[in-house]
Amino acid sequence: MGRGLPAHVHAEAVLKALLEACPSGLTITQLMAATECTRAQAYTGIANLRKIAAARGLPPVPNARR
């Protein structure tokens, strides 16, 4: 069985979808549809974006709405 895509790939897809939806944000289901990611991949992407934002001193990434 092959490995999935690295977290930064999911993070890029999540960031693109969130930027397009600003300022209203997305529910996790909408985020999954916009990125064609699974729920786990979407959350992995959000977690990776949070790490990048913290390291670069950028504003925090909000949670996806439920």
N, C-alpha and C positions, 0 to 999 in steps of 0.2 A: 504494500500500500504506500503510495507517495505522500509526501508531506504537503501541507497546505501552503498558501502564500504567507510571506512574512508579515508581521504586524504593521510595518510601515506602509505596506500596500493598502491594507484595510484603513489605516489612519488617513491616507490621502483621499480615499473614496469617501470616508465619513466627513472629512473637512470640506470637500467639494460640495457634498449634499447639504451640510449645515450652512455654508456660506450662501448657497442658492436660496435657502429657506429663511434667512435672516429677515427680520428680527423675530418672527413668530416661532421659529424652532420646529422640530419634528418630533413625532412620537417615535418610539423604537420601531414600531411596525412600519411607519412611513420611511424611516431611515433604512430599514432592511430592504424595502422595495426600491428606494432610490439608488442604493448601492449594489443591489443584488447580492448582499452578504447575508449570512445566517445571523441569528441573534448573537451567538458567541463571537462571531467575527466582528459584528458591529460594536459590541462591548470592548473587544480587544482593540479595535481601532480608536475608540474613545479613550481608553486607558493610555494608549501610545501617544495620542495627541496631548493628553494631560502632562505626560512626562516631557514632551518636547516643549510645551508652553512654559512649564516650570523652569526648565533648563535655560530657556531664552528670555525669561522674565516677561512673558506675554500674559495677557489676562487669562484666567482659568477657563477651561472648556466646561460648559454647563452639562448637566445630565440630560439625556434624551427624555422627553416626556413619556409617561406611561399611557 
